[in-house]
Each structure stands twice: as structure tokens, then as C-alpha cells.
Amino acid sequence: MGSYYYANNNQQFSMATPETRRKPNILVTGSPGTGKSTLGQQVAEKLGFEFIEISKEVRENNLQGEFDEQYNCHVLDEDKLLDHISERMDSDDGGIVVDYHGCDLFPERWFDVVVVLRCSTEKLYDRLKSRGYTDFKIKENVECEIFGSLLEEAKESYKEEIVHELQSETPDQMEENIEKICELAAAFKNSDNHME
Ligand SMILES: Nc1ncnc2c1ncn2[C@@H]1O[C@H](COP(=O)(O)OP(=O)(O)O)[C@@H](O)[C@H]1O
């Protein structure tokens, strides 16, 4: 499959696929507090990739929807977000690390490697508590982790062979995970299913 095209605002953009991308796009997902932004930042730095932290992107570019009283935060406007990052994500260059606590909103073609970070409930509870989250919000997030919701979502949204579940509880595991993701990125580069 080569790259194909779509029209947006009367302009045509080429949409990259894993076959045409020069460098892999990597999604780091997992429940809030599992270590996505810490890991994503370091992986991007090490590989010389761009890092897109979705929550920051949303804040800085006004991509929020309505305010949710129960969660005491704005809901994400998914359409606005996808529009905002689509040109970068569909580029044949690739080489983007994305950090978000969800994955079924993104087009499947955007990612070559999907990493789901996991953490024990005790550790997660402490991390979220020290962030000043309300008990309600902590409970929601810890339950999300107990049910393995993000792993399930990732497996439903992407081919299983590109989904990697990684424990993220200790600094040693953080280092191992960075190493592992860099190896996966190198394997993509060495594979012959994309253009040089
Ligand atoms: N593997 C790990 N070992 C030790 N501390 C970690 C690990 N992963 C994350 N942390 C710590 O947990 C907190 C939450 O990490 P963060 O990267 O902000 O999570 P997320 O982006 O998933 O919400 C931070 O204080 C971070 O230093």
C-alpha cells in the first residue's frame, strides 16, 4: 500500500502509512500517572524525535470542549485535536512520540509502535495523590488501571503485534523501557517495508 490522499479545506494532503513513513511514530499510552510524559520525553530526546504531549497541546492551543463539573476539567474536543495534529502525524517523515491516556480516538495508520505503561495501584495512588488529585479522580484513574482499560483499548485499536505492555514502577524499569522503545524504533528503521 502506498501513500494516499484526502481533501481537507480544498487542500490535498498526502497521508503516510507504515509503509511510506521514514521514521516510526510511537504512541505512549496508559492511565494517568503511569509515567507517559516522563518516558515519552526521554525517548523523544534519545531518538531525536518530536514529542507531542497531548494535554499540553490541548492547553496551549485551545482544543478544549465543554467544562465537566464532575471531573473539574474541560473535556477534550477530539475533532479539533485531530485536525490540529493531522498534518504532522500524516507526514512521511514520521519520528513523532505522542503521549496520551487514550488511543482509540487516533487513526490507526498514525502509529507504528504502541506502548501501554502499567503500574501497581499502590504506586499509582501515591503518584496521583501527590499531584493533588481529588479522591474521586484518583478512584476513577486507579480503577481504569485495575481493569487494564488502556491495554484493552490499545489491543482493540491497533494490530496486536505493535502493542507492547510495559511495567513502569521503578527507575530501573523506566530505563529498561526507554531502551526497549529505542530498539523497537531501530527495528522499524531496519525493516524493509518502508521507503529509505
Ligand atoms: N518507572 C517509574 N519509576 C519511578 N517513578 C516514576 C516512573 N514512571 C513515572 N514515575 C513518576 O510518576 C509521576 C507521574 O509520571 P508522569 O510521567 O507525569 O505520568 P503520566 O504522564 O502518565 O501522567 C512522576 O513523578 C514520575 O517521576
The ligand as a MOL file (V3000), in Angstrom:
LIG
                    3D

  0  0  0     0  0            999 V3000
M  V30 BEGIN CTAB
M  V30 COUNTS 27 29 0 0 0
M  V30 BEGIN ATOM
M  V30 1 N 9.0750 3.9550 36.2130 0
M  V30 2 C 8.9660 4.9140 37.1450 0
M  V30 3 N 9.6710 4.8380 38.2800 0
M  V30 4 C 9.5950 5.7770 39.2230 0
M  V30 5 N 8.8110 6.8890 39.1500 0
M  V30 6 C 8.0940 7.0260 38.0180 0
M  V30 7 C 8.1280 6.0670 36.9770 0
M  V30 8 N 7.3010 6.4850 35.9960 0
M  V30 9 C 6.7790 7.6460 36.4090 0
M  V30 10 N 7.2450 7.9830 37.6220 0
M  V30 11 C 6.8710 9.1770 38.3840 0
M  V30 12 O 5.4540 9.2000 38.4620 0
M  V30 13 C 4.9580 10.5170 38.3200 0
M  V30 14 C 3.9790 10.5580 37.1620 0
M  V30 15 O 4.6930 10.4280 35.9480 0
M  V30 16 P 4.2170 11.1330 34.6010 0
M  V30 17 O 5.2730 10.8890 33.5900 0
M  V30 18 O 3.8000 12.5330 34.8460 0
M  V30 19 O 2.9110 10.2460 34.2760 0
M  V30 20 P 1.7750 10.4590 33.1660 0
M  V30 21 O 2.3490 11.2950 32.0600 0
M  V30 22 O 1.4540 9.0610 32.7260 0
M  V30 23 O 0.6180 11.0920 33.8560 0
M  V30 24 C 6.1670 11.4210 38.1420 0
M  V30 25 O 6.5020 11.9730 39.3800 0
M  V30 26 C 7.2490 10.4620 37.6650 0
M  V30 27 O 8.5290 10.8870 38.0430 0
M  V30 END ATOM
M  V30 BEGIN BOND
M  V30 1 1 1 2
M  V30 2 1 2 3
M  V30 3 2 2 7
M  V30 4 2 3 4
M  V30 5 1 4 5
M  V30 6 2 5 6
M  V30 7 1 6 7
M  V30 8 1 6 10
M  V30 9 1 7 8
M  V30 10 2 8 9
M  V30 11 1 9 10
M  V30 12 1 10 11
M  V30 13 1 11 12
M  V30 14 1 11 26
M  V30 15 1 12 13
M  V30 16 1 13 14
M  V30 17 1 13 24
M  V30 18 1 14 15
M  V30 19 1 15 16
M  V30 20 2 16 17
M  V30 21 1 16 18
M  V30 22 1 16 19
M  V30 23 1 19 20
M  V30 24 2 20 21
M  V30 25 1 20 22
M  V30 26 1 20 23
M  V30 27 1 24 25
M  V30 28 1 24 26
M  V30 29 1 26 27
M  V30 END BOND
M  V30 END CTAB
M  END
